[in-house]
Amino acid sequence: GMTARDDTEMDDTRAAIAEMAFAGVEDALGREPRPYETLVTFGDPAPEIIGHAHAHSFDLIVVGSRGRSPLKELLLGSVSSKLVHYAPCAVTVVR
């Protein structure tokens, strides 16, 4: 049998998984000094990133590109495209 899980429990689980992923990045980049910031949040990615960039006066956002086909990108949009157009700072898209 499966048990129901509330949204808070699911968010806690997703946050724990994300923190484990970030730990690997920090090990690869080194922990000090930290010229980057990690943040775990949930929602529509582009507005979340843009809001955080506004609130903390970011100089640069670095984001990966998934490489969707032009048709899929036209229909669905992309986080990197939204960031390039609406972010309050420079955006570097890594392909």
C-alpha positions, 0 to 999 in steps of 0.5 A, a space after each residue: 500500500 501507498 501512503 499519501 504524502 502532503 506537499 510539505 513532506 514532498 518539498 522536504 524530500 525534493 530539497 534533501 535531494 537537491 542539497 545532495 546534488 549541490 554538495 557534489 558541486 561544492 566538492 568539485 568547485 571547493 567550498 571557500 571562497 564561494 563565488 556562487 550561491 545555492 538555493 532550493 526553491 519550488 515553482 516555475 523556474 524562470 520567475 523564481 530565478 528572476 525574483 531572486 536575482 532582483 532581490 539580491 542584485 545578481 551580476 550574472 546568472 549561469 544556466 544550462 540549455 537543454 537543447 530542445 527542438 525549435 518547435 518544442 521551444 516555441 510551444 513550451 518556451 524555455 527557462 534559459 530563453 525567459 532568463 535572457 529576456 527578463 533577468 535584471 543582469 547578464 545571463 550566460 547560457 551554457 550548451 
